[in-house]
Amino acid sequence: MSVLEPTPPTPDEIDAIVDAHANRPGALLPVLHALQERIGWLPDEAVAQVAERLNISRAEAHGVVTFYADFRRAPPGRHVVRLCLAEACQARGGTAVARAAERRLGVAMGETRADGHLTLEPVYCLGLCAIGPSALVDGAPVARLDAAGLETIAEAVGA
Ligand code: FES
């Protein structure tokens, strides 16, 4: 089960997250990560507030959010399956696993199912290269993914 908190943070909560990181150089990235950890995604209004508090332009903050694949601009599903599509996992069959995952889980890579049950996302290296193809299922690492492992994941997330 996903542990993401779906309730958007209040403006005061956003200010508190910014204040916790504001004195660090390059505060924007840790603030955005903390915000996404809090609610699972980055609403435009929240990013705008962060930009204002950090004294940077909205365009700069928006550019960072859209540049990094780790940041979500829409709410994730209740379960999140992240499959590694980086080179080492691809060399171990990761591309075929990803295609099979799309079919079995009923959602395209990078999308959330219409019923909000599940998000399937790419990730680029989990540090498990030697035992790939690798994935994170609701934050838990999974290695040596094959058809049987994919079925176990599908059952675990109720797909
Ligand atoms: S390339 Fe997939 S875990 Fe490193």
Residues whose N, C-alpha, C, O or C-beta is under 5 A from the ligand:
A	BS01	FES	C84 A86 E87 A88 C89 C125 L126 G127 L128 C129 G132 S134
